[in-house]
Structure formats: structure tokens, C-alpha cells
């Protein structure tokens, strides 16, 4: 339900692509709703005050294992030392004859109580020694635990350094630098195997994208040239005053078909080029872009009896001005062409939302079923139409081009059907 758009670099405004029927992009997947009466479980917030990276998790694992091993060692040592003390401090039974009195620390002790007193004294010293041993062992364990955590954090960083290099390379590749490679050195372990596999994948992707770029360049020439020649021949024939009415009618039909083929080719080429993220960006005022698009569609809106209203505020975002204008133009054309037969309207607003530039296009029109929202961004798809390419309103690429251009700018697009018919399209482009 989209239409082709002309190549911004080579086509004039008069050859601009037609747009598609009112539609919206596939909405972001939402979690399933619980049936009525069922409790709704909210996700529990993270209890950690920091991001639990793999390096931190490994450090915590190493430290926890060291602490557990140290506690077990202290407990075993305590049992062994206690057993050794018991064996080393056993006091034989002391028997005395007659009236024998022993004085210890100025306290007289009868001979019958001497053995018990010595055993009690030794037990007291043993308990004190074991208590001191436990305190010193735990203190040493805590100090070693701190050292183990610091050492484990450093070692985890060293072990995970190749993963960081892989991540940085993947980010650079995601920024359309397909020529970057990891080229990881080191032992032939699992990480090097992963890096080599990633490099092979990047090599295949680079070749694929390069082949696509060459195909688009060749197709741009091979497809446009014969269509341009056909258009010129038909226009020359139609300008002949001696041409019969039948020939004139046939020429007009062929010229319309040729123009439609040109729009389809331009839309396909623009769609292929706009799928990649932009490398060069310049500040673009979305308000100026919206005004240009409104001026280009005002005549068509008046012809179809559609009222255009706009509320635009200056919003500067980094991007490609021609492609951003194509977004607004396709959305407005789509809203104008798929509108009510009479008393229809289109509202365009430009502003800021959450630090991003926002473009909102709302229109009246036929009611859009919810199940159609899953397909409206597919090329050559239209709402409530079994035809794929034949339409006087477009060739079915308009919204596909909008989605590709929005993705190339790192933005998002949302759509929702209006209860009274028509759509509300919301595009957000990240700011600088």
C-alpha cells in the first residue's frame, strides 16, 4: 500500500513518487495482556545499583567462591586445632595422700580439687586461643578476599578484552563501516575462533552490500535510459497534429504507463539506497522540510477537496534534508490521496518530544482494520485491496520508503488507526 518515490538526487519535483494508502508501520510488540480478573505481574526492579556486566558478574563469582572456600578452610582449621588442643592438654588424674594443700596465685587448693582446677584453667586458655585464632583468621580472610576481588576484576578484564574489541568492531560496522575487521591476535582459543568467525561473516556481508550497491548503480542506468527514450518518443508522437484520435489516445495511455514505470523504478532505487544508515549528516530544520512538502501537495489537496492544516515549530535534527523531505511528502500525499471523497482534512504538526524531532500526520479517511497494520509497510501492499501494483494513487512503495528512510536516520515510526477513519502517523528523528 505504498508508492515509489523519485530519487532525490536525480529527479525533479514534478516526477515525485506517488504515495500509498493510509497505513501505519507494524507496531512494536507488546506483552500479552492478562485476562480480566487475573493479577497483572509487574517486572521486579533490579536490586543492584550498577549495571551487572559480565566482568562484574565474573568478579563476584570469583570472590564468592574464594570467600566460600576460605570459610570452609577456617572451619576445618578450627576443628583440627580444637582437637589438637584437647589431645595436647589432657591432664592425668592427680591423687594426693594425707592433708596436702596447694597454693596457686595466693589461693589455697586442696589436693582433691587440684585436677579439676588445672583442667578448668587449661580449657579457659584453650577457648581464648581458639577465639583469637578465629578472629585473626577471619581478618586475614577478609583482607585476602579484597585482594582476590581486585585481582579477579583485573583478570576478568584481561580475559574479556577480546570481547570488548569484538563489541567495538560490531558498533563500527553498525555505523556502515563494513570494511572494519577484528583481526584478533593471541592463542587459538574460543575467543579467537569467535573473532575469526565474525570476520568471515563481515567479509561476506561486505561483498553482499558491495554487490547490492553495484546493482543499484547499474539498474539506475539500465532501467532509466530506455524508459526516458520511450517517454521522449511518445511525447514527440503526441505533439504531431496529424496524428489520428485513436493514435493520440493510445499514445496517452502508453505515456501514462511509461510514467508509472518510471515512478516504480525510482521508488525501488530509493528504497534500496535508503535501507542503509546515513554516514554523513547535516543539520536540517524539520519545519522547513514540512513547509516544502506542504507546498508540493497543496494543489493536489485542493483538487481532491482535502483541507490542509499545519502547526510547525523550528526543530533541527541531523540528517539528509532531501530524504527527510521525502518522509513528510510521502506521508502527506498518502493522507491526501486516501481520504474522504468530500470534507476531508489532513493535519501536519512538527515539534519536539523527548529530545527528538517529531512529525505527526493525521487524516480522515476509510477505517483501517487493526490486522492491516501488520502489512502496510510491505512493498506493493494496500489496505482493502487485492491488487498489488495497479492503482491510480500510487505504486505501493510510499510507506516502505518512509520506513527505510526513518531507519536510516536511526528514528522510529508509529501508526494507529483513528476511530472515525484514517490514520495518525508519528515519526521521531533523534536530535544531535
WOQUI-V369787 format. One record per residue. N is the residue number from 1. RES is the residue in three letters. PSI is psi in whole degrees, -180 to 180 (* if undefined). D_CENTER is the distance of its C-alpha to the mean C-alpha in Angstrom with 2 decimals. Layout:
n: <N & N>
res: <RES & RES>
psi: <PSI & PSI>
d_center: <D_CENTER & D_CENTER>
This chain:
n: <1 & 2 & 3 & 4 & 5 & 6 & 7 & 8 & 9 & 10 & 11 & 12 & 13 & 14 & 15 & 16 & 17 & 18 & 19 & 20 & 21 & 22 & 23 & 24 & 25 & 26 & 27 & 28 & 29 & 30 & 31 & 32 & 33 & 34 & 35 & 36 & 37 & 38 & 39 & 40 & 41 & 42 & 43 & 44 & 45 & 46 & 47 & 48 & 49 & 50 & 51 & 52 & 53 & 54 & 55 & 56 & 57 & 58 & 59 & 60 & 61 & 62 & 63 & 64 & 65 & 66 & 67 & 68 & 69 & 70 & 71 & 72 & 73 & 74 & 75 & 76 & 77 & 78 & 79 & 80 & 81 & 82 & 83 & 84 & 85 & 86 & 87 & 88 & 89 & 90 & 91 & 92 & 93 & 94 & 95 & 96 & 97 & 98 & 99 & 100 & 101 & 102 & 103 & 104 & 105 & 106 & 107 & 108 & 109 & 110 & 111 & 112 & 113 & 114 & 115 & 116 & 117 & 118 & 119 & 120 & 121 & 122 & 123 & 124 & 125 & 126 & 127 & 128 & 129 & 130 & 131 & 132 & 133 & 134 & 135 & 136 & 137 & 138 & 139 & 140 & 141 & 142 & 143 & 144 & 145 & 146 & 147 & 148 & 149 & 150 & 151 & 152 & 153 & 154 & 155 & 156 & 157 & 158 & 159 & 160 & 161 & 162 & 163 & 164 & 165 & 166 & 167 & 168 & 169 & 170 & 171 & 172 & 173 & 174 & 175 & 176 & 177 & 178 & 179 & 180 & 181 & 182 & 183 & 184 & 185 & 186 & 187 & 188 & 189 & 190 & 191 & 192 & 193 & 194 & 195 & 196 & 197 & 198 & 199 & 200 & 201 & 202 & 203 & 204 & 205 & 206 & 207 & 208 & 209 & 210 & 211 & 212 & 213 & 214 & 215 & 216 & 217 & 218 & 219 & 220 & 221 & 222 & 223 & 224 & 225 & 226 & 227 & 228 & 229 & 230 & 231 & 232 & 233 & 234 & 235 & 236 & 237 & 238 & 239 & 240 & 241 & 242 & 243 & 244 & 245 & 246 & 247 & 248 & 249 & 250 & 251 & 252 & 253 & 254 & 255 & 256 & 257 & 258 & 259 & 260 & 261 & 262 & 263 & 264 & 265 & 266 & 267 & 268 & 269 & 270 & 271 & 272 & 273 & 274 & 275 & 276 & 277 & 278 & 279 & 280 & 281 & 282 & 283 & 284 & 285 & 286 & 287 & 288 & 289 & 290 & 291 & 292 & 293 & 294 & 295 & 296 & 297 & 298 & 299 & 300 & 301 & 302 & 303 & 304 & 305 & 306 & 307 & 308 & 309 & 310 & 311 & 312 & 313 & 314 & 315 & 316 & 317 & 318 & 319 & 320 & 321 & 322 & 323 & 324 & 325 & 326 & 327 & 328 & 329 & 330 & 331 & 332 & 333 & 334 & 335 & 336 & 337 & 338 & 339 & 340 & 341 & 342 & 343 & 344 & 345 & 346 & 347 & 348 & 349 & 350 & 351 & 352 & 353 & 354 & 355 & 356 & 357 & 358 & 359 & 360 & 361 & 362 & 363 & 364 & 365 & 366 & 367 & 368 & 369 & 370 & 371 & 372 & 373 & 374 & 375 & 376 & 377 & 378 & 379 & 380 & 381 & 382 & 383 & 384 & 385 & 386 & 387 & 388 & 389 & 390 & 391 & 392 & 393 & 394 & 395 & 396 & 397 & 398 & 399 & 400 & 401 & 402 & 403 & 404 & 405 & 406 & 407 & 408 & 409 & 410 & 411 & 412 & 413 & 414 & 415 & 416 & 417 & 418 & 419 & 420 & 421 & 422 & 423 & 424 & 425 & 426 & 427 & 428 & 429 & 430 & 431 & 432>
res: <UNK & UNK & UNK & UNK & UNK & UNK & UNK & UNK & UNK & UNK & UNK & UNK & UNK & UNK & UNK & UNK & UNK & UNK & UNK & UNK & UNK & UNK & UNK & UNK & UNK & UNK & UNK & UNK & UNK & UNK & UNK & UNK & UNK & UNK & UNK & UNK & UNK & UNK & UNK & UNK & UNK & UNK & UNK & UNK & UNK & UNK & UNK & UNK & UNK & UNK & UNK & UNK & UNK & UNK & UNK & UNK & UNK & UNK & UNK & UNK & UNK & UNK & UNK & UNK & UNK & UNK & UNK & UNK & UNK & UNK & UNK & UNK & UNK & UNK & UNK & UNK & UNK & UNK & UNK & UNK & UNK & UNK & UNK & UNK & UNK & UNK & UNK & UNK & UNK & UNK & UNK & UNK & UNK & UNK & UNK & UNK & UNK & UNK & UNK & UNK & UNK & UNK & UNK & UNK & UNK & UNK & UNK & UNK & UNK & UNK & UNK & UNK & UNK & UNK & UNK & UNK & UNK & UNK & UNK & UNK & UNK & UNK & UNK & UNK & UNK & UNK & UNK & UNK & UNK & UNK & UNK & UNK & UNK & UNK & UNK & UNK & UNK & UNK & UNK & UNK & UNK & UNK & UNK & UNK & UNK & UNK & UNK & UNK & UNK & UNK & UNK & UNK & UNK & UNK & UNK & UNK & UNK & UNK & UNK & UNK & UNK & UNK & UNK & UNK & UNK & UNK & UNK & UNK & UNK & UNK & UNK & UNK & UNK & UNK & UNK & UNK & UNK & UNK & UNK & UNK & UNK & UNK & UNK & UNK & UNK & UNK & UNK & UNK & UNK & UNK & UNK & UNK & UNK & UNK & UNK & UNK & UNK & UNK & UNK & UNK & UNK & UNK & UNK & UNK & UNK & UNK & UNK & UNK & UNK & UNK & UNK & UNK & UNK & UNK & UNK & UNK & UNK & UNK & UNK & UNK & UNK & UNK & UNK & UNK & UNK & UNK & UNK & UNK & UNK & UNK & UNK & UNK & UNK & UNK & UNK & UNK & UNK & UNK & UNK & UNK & UNK & UNK & UNK & UNK & UNK & UNK & UNK & UNK & UNK & UNK & UNK & UNK & UNK & UNK & UNK & UNK & UNK & UNK & UNK & UNK & UNK & UNK & UNK & UNK & UNK & UNK & UNK & UNK & UNK & UNK & UNK & UNK & UNK & UNK & UNK & UNK & UNK & UNK & UNK & UNK & UNK & UNK & UNK & UNK & UNK & UNK & UNK & UNK & UNK & UNK & UNK & UNK & UNK & UNK & UNK & UNK & UNK & UNK & UNK & UNK & UNK & UNK & UNK & UNK & UNK & UNK & UNK & UNK & UNK & UNK & UNK & UNK & UNK & UNK & UNK & UNK & UNK & UNK & UNK & UNK & UNK & UNK & UNK & UNK & UNK & UNK & UNK & UNK & UNK & UNK & UNK & UNK & UNK & UNK & UNK & UNK & UNK & UNK & UNK & UNK & UNK & UNK & UNK & UNK & UNK & UNK & UNK & UNK & UNK & UNK & UNK & UNK & UNK & UNK & UNK & UNK & UNK & UNK & UNK & UNK & UNK & UNK & UNK & UNK & UNK & UNK & UNK & UNK & UNK & UNK & UNK & UNK & UNK & UNK & UNK & UNK & UNK & UNK & UNK & UNK & UNK & UNK & UNK & UNK & UNK & UNK & UNK & UNK & UNK & UNK & UNK & UNK & UNK & UNK & UNK & UNK & UNK & UNK & UNK & UNK & UNK & UNK & UNK & UNK & UNK & UNK & UNK & UNK & UNK & UNK & UNK & UNK & UNK & UNK & UNK & UNK & UNK & UNK & UNK & UNK & UNK & UNK & UNK & UNK & UNK & UNK & UNK & UNK & UNK & UNK & UNK & UNK>
psi: <33 & 177 & 160 & 151 & 145 & 155 & 122 & -24 & -24 & -11 & 148 & 172 & -27 & -23 & 22 & 150 & 150 & 155 & -178 & 176 & 156 & 127 & 176 & 159 & 162 & 122 & 154 & 140 & 133 & 148 & 146 & 142 & 143 & 146 & 161 & 135 & -15 & 146 & 142 & 122 & 118 & 143 & 136 & 134 & 152 & 136 & -11 & 136 & 5 & 167 & 119 & 78 & 166 & -37 & -43 & -39 & -41 & -41 & -44 & -37 & -47 & -47 & -40 & -42 & -39 & -42 & -43 & -45 & -39 & -41 & -42 & -42 & -43 & -42 & -45 & -42 & -39 & -45 & -43 & -44 & -40 & -42 & -40 & -41 & -41 & -39 & -36 & -21 & 20 & 131 & 124 & 157 & 128 & 122 & 136 & 151 & 140 & -170 & 93 & 129 & 131 & 134 & 121 & 120 & 36 & 1 & 119 & 137 & 132 & 161 & -31 & -24 & 1 & -44 & -44 & -38 & -45 & -42 & -42 & -40 & -42 & -37 & -37 & -45 & -37 & -44 & -42 & -42 & -42 & -38 & -44 & -39 & -42 & -46 & -45 & -36 & -43 & -39 & -46 & -37 & -41 & -43 & -43 & -33 & -42 & -45 & -39 & -39 & -45 & -46 & -43 & -38 & -43 & -43 & -39 & -39 & -38 & -41 & -37 & 2 & -41 & -34 & -38 & -39 & -40 & -42 & -44 & -40 & -41 & -38 & -40 & -37 & -37 & -21 & 23 & 16 & 78 & -5 & -4 & 145 & 156 & -51 & 56 & 131 & 164 & -171 & 154 & 73 & -167 & -37 & -41 & -38 & -41 & -45 & -42 & -40 & -40 & -40 & -41 & -39 & -42 & -37 & -44 & -40 & -40 & -44 & -39 & -45 & -38 & -40 & -38 & -42 & -42 & -39 & -42 & -41 & -45 & -42 & -35 & -38 & -48 & -31 & -35 & -40 & -54 & -33 & -39 & -39 & -45 & -43 & -42 & -44 & -41 & -40 & -38 & -43 & -40 & -25 & -6 & 115 & -19 & 0 & 140 & 158 & -39 & -42 & -38 & -44 & -42 & -41 & -41 & -40 & -45 & -36 & -40 & -41 & -40 & -41 & -39 & -39 & -37 & -41 & -41 & -44 & -46 & -41 & -41 & -41 & -42 & -39 & -40 & -38 & -32 & -2 & -22 & 149 & 145 & 142 & -46 & 128 & 145 & 154 & 130 & 133 & 114 & -28 & -43 & -40 & -44 & -40 & -41 & -43 & -39 & -40 & -35 & -24 & -3 & -41 & -44 & -38 & -41 & -40 & -39 & 0 & 31 & 131 & 127 & 129 & 151 & 147 & 105 & 139 & 146 & 122 & 119 & 126 & 154 & 136 & -164 & 119 & -40 & -44 & -38 & -38 & -34 & -36 & -54 & -41 & -46 & -41 & -42 & -45 & -41 & -43 & -34 & -44 & -29 & 71 & -174 & 152 & -26 & 155 & 35 & 162 & 158 & 129 & 130 & 129 & 143 & 130 & -159 & 150 & 118 & 39 & 4 & 155 & 135 & 133 & 124 & 127 & 118 & 147 & 158 & 168 & -168 & 153 & 131 & 118 & 149 & -35 & -17 & -20 & -20 & -14 & -6 & -18 & -6 & 142 & 144 & 25 & 141 & 151 & 134 & 41 & 129 & -15 & 148 & -35 & -16 & 113 & 142 & 1 & -8 & 176 & 6 & 28 & -4 & -53 & -28 & -40 & -41 & -47 & -43 & -41 & -40 & -44 & -40 & -28 & 4 & 21 & -172 & 155 & 133 & 151 & 145 & 140 & 141 & 143 & -35 & 4 & 153 & -173 & 160 & 111 & 131 & 119 & 133 & 128 & 124 & 142 & -179 & *>
d_center: <26.45 & 25.36 & 27.45 & 27.53 & 27.22 & 29.38 & 28.29 & 28.01 & 29.76 & 32.72 & 33.39 & 35.17 & 34.39 & 37.10 & 35.29 & 31.99 & 30.21 & 30.79 & 28.09 & 27.36 & 28.35 & 26.65 & 23.47 & 19.97 & 16.57 & 15.63 & 14.70 & 11.74 & 13.22 & 15.40 & 17.19 & 20.74 & 23.40 & 26.40 & 29.76 & 32.10 & 33.86 & 31.41 & 30.02 & 26.37 & 24.75 & 22.39 & 20.03 & 21.93 & 20.74 & 20.50 & 23.98 & 23.04 & 23.14 & 20.78 & 17.59 & 18.97 & 18.00 & 19.62 & 22.27 & 23.26 & 23.41 & 25.62 & 27.74 & 28.24 & 29.16 & 31.63 & 33.10 & 33.48 & 35.21 & 37.46 & 38.36 & 39.18 & 41.29 & 43.03 & 43.92 & 45.35 & 47.31 & 48.74 & 49.77 & 51.46 & 53.15 & 54.38 & 55.94 & 57.58 & 58.98 & 60.29 & 62.01 & 63.46 & 64.78 & 66.40 & 68.15 & 69.22 & 70.56 & 72.64 & 76.02 & 79.12 & 81.42 & 84.03 & 87.45 & 90.17 & 93.87 & 95.93 & 94.93 & 92.17 & 90.04 & 87.15 & 85.89 & 82.21 & 81.02 & 84.19 & 83.57 & 86.22 & 84.99 & 87.28 & 87.23 & 86.00 & 82.80 & 82.11 & 79.91 & 77.71 & 77.37 & 76.34 & 73.77 & 72.27 & 72.12 & 70.41 & 67.83 & 67.05 & 66.55 & 64.43 & 62.11 & 61.81 & 61.03 & 58.37 & 56.76 & 56.71 & 55.28 & 52.41 & 51.55 & 51.64 & 49.65 & 46.85 & 46.88 & 46.67 & 43.88 & 41.78 & 42.41 & 41.50 & 38.36 & 37.18 & 37.98 & 36.27 & 33.01 & 33.13 & 34.07 & 31.46 & 28.68 & 29.98 & 30.35 & 26.88 & 25.50 & 27.77 & 26.86 & 23.07 & 23.43 & 22.79 & 19.42 & 18.55 & 19.84 & 17.80 & 14.55 & 15.77 & 16.75 & 13.49 & 11.90 & 14.97 & 14.71 & 11.21 & 13.19 & 15.58 & 18.07 & 18.87 & 22.15 & 20.95 & 22.11 & 22.23 & 25.97 & 26.26 & 29.86 & 31.51 & 32.90 & 32.09 & 30.10 & 26.98 & 24.66 & 26.45 & 26.28 & 22.48 & 22.33 & 24.86 & 23.05 & 19.83 & 22.14 & 23.72 & 20.50 & 19.64 & 23.21 & 23.06 & 19.90 & 21.62 & 24.73 & 23.02 & 21.37 & 24.67 & 26.51 & 24.40 & 25.10 & 28.75 & 28.89 & 27.54 & 30.08 & 32.87 & 32.09 & 32.03 & 35.60 & 36.96 & 35.88 & 36.56 & 40.00 & 41.83 & 40.42 & 41.61 & 44.99 & 45.31 & 44.58 & 47.20 & 49.79 & 49.28 & 49.56 & 52.72 & 54.20 & 53.45 & 55.14 & 58.36 & 60.75 & 62.79 & 59.95 & 60.82 & 58.91 & 57.59 & 56.34 & 54.79 & 52.97 & 51.78 & 50.57 & 48.59 & 46.96 & 46.11 & 44.86 & 42.52 & 41.26 & 40.83 & 38.93 & 36.62 & 36.04 & 35.29 & 32.67 & 31.08 & 31.09 & 29.68 & 26.86 & 25.99 & 26.10 & 23.93 & 21.37 & 21.45 & 21.15 & 18.41 & 15.87 & 15.27 & 13.60 & 16.46 & 18.17 & 20.83 & 20.23 & 23.02 & 23.50 & 23.91 & 25.51 & 23.99 & 27.36 & 29.22 & 26.87 & 27.44 & 31.19 & 31.42 & 29.74 & 32.03 & 35.07 & 34.30 & 34.07 & 36.82 & 39.64 & 38.06 & 37.31 & 40.97 & 42.16 & 40.26 & 41.32 & 37.83 & 37.69 & 34.97 & 34.12 & 31.65 & 30.64 & 28.93 & 28.32 & 27.69 & 24.00 & 23.14 & 19.71 & 19.07 & 18.97 & 21.46 & 24.12 & 25.29 & 21.96 & 21.23 & 24.76 & 24.10 & 21.36 & 23.91 & 26.79 & 25.38 & 24.42 & 27.89 & 29.75 & 28.07 & 29.06 & 32.58 & 33.37 & 32.24 & 34.08 & 37.32 & 40.55 & 41.89 & 40.97 & 37.29 & 35.03 & 31.70 & 30.18 & 27.83 & 26.47 & 24.57 & 23.64 & 21.14 & 18.84 & 17.03 & 17.59 & 16.19 & 18.50 & 18.94 & 20.92 & 22.43 & 24.77 & 26.89 & 29.81 & 32.51 & 33.05 & 33.25 & 31.54 & 28.30 & 28.03 & 24.90 & 24.73 & 24.63 & 21.22 & 19.74 & 21.46 & 21.94 & 19.23 & 20.90 & 23.39 & 26.99 & 26.36 & 28.21 & 28.73 & 32.03 & 33.05 & 33.94 & 34.28 & 31.52 & 32.67 & 35.86 & 35.53 & 37.18 & 34.03 & 31.67 & 30.67 & 27.48 & 24.81 & 24.24 & 21.16 & 19.67 & 20.19 & 18.74 & 15.43 & 15.41 & 16.44 & 13.90 & 11.05 & 13.18 & 13.27 & 9.55 & 10.65 & 10.65 & 13.77 & 15.49 & 18.95 & 21.59 & 25.21 & 27.97 & 30.71 & 33.41 & 31.74 & 29.33 & 25.69 & 23.67 & 20.83 & 18.49 & 16.46 & 14.69 & 14.48 & 13.39 & 16.63 & 17.96>
